[in-house]
Amino acid sequence: MYQLWEKRRSVDIVSSDVILQRAEKVFQLVTVEGNFAEIYNYENHVFADLWPFRKKALVQVNAQVLVGYDFESVTFDIDEDNKVITLQGDLSPEILSIEHDVKSYDFENGLFNMITDRDITQMGFEAKDFIREKAENSDLYDKAEEQKTELLDMLTWMLKASGWELRMGSSPLLD
C-alpha cells in the first residue's frame, strides 16, 4: 500500500534546453574504427596503506576510436589545362575522435580518504589517455594507411578514365 502511495505522490518534472553553441566545417575522412574495453583499477592511500586511509574504485571503460585523415592541411591544386589534380600536404593517419563511456562498479571509501567527484573525473581523463596510448600502439594506423591507398587507387583510376591524372606532391600516384 505504501508503494502505491509513494508512486502517486512522486511527480518528476524535467525541463531541458539544448543550444547549439558552435558549428564548424570539417574535412575529415574516417577510415578505421577501433573498439576498446578497459578495466581500470584505481587505488589511493594517504599516510599508510590501511583501510581508514585507502580509497579504491573499479571502473569499466568502453571506447570507440576513429582513425583517419584531416584534410584541413591538404591543398587541392587543379590544373584544368593539363587535366592534373595535385594533392599537397601531409596525409598521415591520426586519431580523429575518441568517444568513451565510463561505468563505475565498485567504490570503497576509507574513513579518512573518500572518492570525490574530482577523482571520478580524473579517472575518466586517465582512462581516455590510456585508450589513446593503446590505440596509437595498435595496428589502426596501418589499417588506415591501407584504406588510404585503396581510396587513392580508386580515385586515380576514376580520374584516369576521365582523362585526368591524380598526383601526390610532384609525383603521379599510379603510372
C-alpha positions as CSV (number, residue, x, y, z in Angstrom):
1,M,0.0,0.0,0.0
2,Y,2.8,2.4,0.9
3,Q,4.4,1.8,-2.6
4,L,1.2,2.8,-4.3
5,W,1.0,5.9,-2.2
6,E,4.7,6.8,-3.0
7,K,4.1,6.3,-6.7
8,R,1.0,8.6,-6.6
9,R,2.8,11.4,-4.7
10,S,6.0,11.3,-6.7
11,V,6.0,13.7,-9.6
12,D,9.1,14.3,-11.7
13,I,9.2,17.5,-13.8
14,V,12.1,17.6,-16.2
15,S,13.0,20.6,-18.4
16,S,15.9,20.9,-20.8
17,D,17.1,23.5,-23.3
18,V,19.7,22.5,-25.9
19,I,21.6,25.2,-27.6
20,L,24.0,24.8,-30.5
21,Q,27.0,26.8,-29.4
22,R,29.1,26.4,-32.5
23,A,29.1,24.7,-35.9
24,E,32.3,24.3,-37.8
25,K,33.1,22.9,-41.2
26,V,35.4,19.9,-41.1
27,F,37.0,17.9,-43.9
28,Q,38.0,14.7,-42.3
29,L,37.8,11.1,-43.6
30,V,37.4,8.3,-41.1
31,T,39.0,5.1,-42.5
32,V,39.2,2.8,-39.4
33,E,37.2,2.4,-36.3
34,G,38.6,0.6,-33.2
35,N,36.6,-0.5,-30.2
36,F,38.5,-0.9,-26.9
37,A,37.4,-2.1,-23.5
38,E,39.4,-1.4,-20.3
39,I,39.0,-2.4,-16.7
40,Y,40.6,0.5,-14.7
41,N,41.6,-0.2,-11.1
42,Y,42.1,2.9,-9.1
43,E,43.7,2.9,-5.6
44,N,44.9,5.8,-3.5
45,H,46.1,6.0,0.1
46,V,47.4,8.6,2.4
47,F,49.8,8.1,5.2
48,A,49.7,4.2,5.2
49,D,48.0,1.5,3.0
50,L,45.5,0.7,5.7
51,W,41.7,0.7,5.4
52,P,40.9,4.0,7.0
53,F,43.4,5.8,4.7
54,R,42.6,3.9,1.4
55,K,40.1,4.5,-1.3
56,K,39.5,2.2,-4.3
57,A,37.4,2.1,-7.4
58,L,36.8,-0.4,-10.2
59,V,35.8,1.3,-13.5
60,Q,34.9,-0.2,-16.8
61,V,35.8,2.0,-19.9
62,N,34.4,1.2,-23.4
63,A,35.8,3.4,-26.1
64,Q,35.4,3.9,-29.8
65,V,38.5,5.3,-31.6
66,L,38.2,6.8,-35.1
67,V,41.3,7.0,-37.1
68,G,41.6,8.7,-40.5
69,Y,42.7,11.8,-42.2
70,D,42.3,15.5,-41.6
71,F,42.3,17.3,-45.0
72,E,42.4,20.8,-43.4
73,S,46.2,20.9,-44.0
74,V,45.9,19.4,-47.6
75,T,45.5,21.6,-50.6
76,F,44.0,20.5,-53.9
77,D,45.6,22.2,-56.9
78,I,43.5,21.7,-60.1
79,D,45.3,22.3,-63.4
80,E,42.4,22.2,-65.9
81,D,44.7,22.8,-69.0
82,N,46.8,19.7,-68.3
83,K,44.0,17.8,-66.5
84,V,46.0,17.2,-63.3
85,I,44.8,17.3,-59.7
86,T,47.6,17.6,-57.2
87,L,47.3,16.9,-53.5
88,Q,49.8,18.9,-51.5
89,G,50.3,18.4,-47.8
90,D,50.7,15.7,-45.1
91,L,48.3,12.8,-45.4
92,S,49.3,10.9,-42.3
93,P,46.7,9.0,-40.3
94,E,45.7,10.4,-37.0
95,I,43.2,9.8,-34.2
96,L,40.2,12.0,-35.1
97,S,38.0,11.1,-32.2
98,I,37.8,9.1,-29.0
99,E,34.4,8.5,-27.6
100,H,34.4,6.8,-24.3
101,D,31.9,5.6,-21.7
102,V,32.9,5.2,-18.1
103,K,30.9,2.9,-15.8
104,S,31.8,2.7,-12.1
105,Y,31.3,-0.7,-10.5
106,D,32.8,-0.7,-7.1
107,F,33.8,2.2,-4.7
108,E,35.5,1.6,-1.4
109,N,36.0,4.6,0.7
110,G,38.3,4.8,3.7
111,L,37.3,6.6,6.8
112,F,39.7,9.5,6.1
113,N,40.1,9.2,2.4
114,M,36.9,9.2,0.2
115,I,36.4,9.2,-3.5
116,T,35.2,12.6,-4.7
117,D,33.7,13.8,-8.0
118,R,37.1,15.2,-8.9
119,D,38.6,11.6,-8.5
120,I,35.9,10.2,-10.8
121,T,36.6,12.9,-13.4
122,Q,40.3,12.3,-13.2
123,M,39.7,8.6,-13.7
124,G,37.9,9.4,-16.9
125,F,40.7,11.5,-18.2
126,E,43.3,8.9,-17.3
127,A,41.3,6.2,-18.9
128,K,40.9,8.2,-22.1
129,D,44.7,8.8,-22.2
130,F,45.3,5.1,-21.7
131,I,43.0,4.3,-24.5
132,R,44.7,6.8,-26.7
133,E,48.1,5.2,-25.9
134,K,46.8,1.7,-26.7
135,A,45.2,2.9,-30.0
136,E,48.5,4.6,-31.1
137,N,50.3,1.4,-30.4
138,S,47.8,-0.8,-32.2
139,D,47.5,-1.6,-35.9
140,L,44.9,1.1,-36.5
141,Y,47.3,3.4,-38.3
142,D,48.5,0.6,-40.6
143,K,44.9,-0.2,-41.5
144,A,44.2,3.5,-42.1
145,E,47.2,3.6,-44.5
146,E,45.8,0.6,-46.3
147,Q,42.4,2.3,-46.6
148,K,44.1,5.5,-47.9
149,T,46.0,3.5,-50.6
150,E,42.8,1.8,-51.7
151,L,40.9,5.1,-51.9
152,L,43.6,6.9,-53.8
153,D,44.0,4.0,-56.2
154,M,40.2,4.1,-56.8
155,L,40.3,7.9,-57.3
156,T,43.3,7.6,-59.6
157,W,41.6,5.0,-61.8
158,M,38.4,7.0,-61.9
159,L,40.2,10.2,-62.9
160,K,42.3,8.3,-65.4
161,A,39.2,7.0,-67.1
162,S,38.1,10.6,-67.5
163,G,41.4,11.7,-68.9
164,W,42.7,13.3,-65.7
165,E,45.8,12.5,-63.6
166,L,46.0,12.5,-59.8
167,R,49.3,13.4,-58.2
168,M,50.5,13.4,-54.6
169,G,53.1,16.2,-54.4
170,S,55.0,16.2,-57.6
171,S,54.8,12.5,-58.4
172,P,51.9,10.6,-60.1
173,L,50.1,8.1,-57.8
174,L,49.9,5.4,-60.5
175,D,51.9,5.1,-63.7
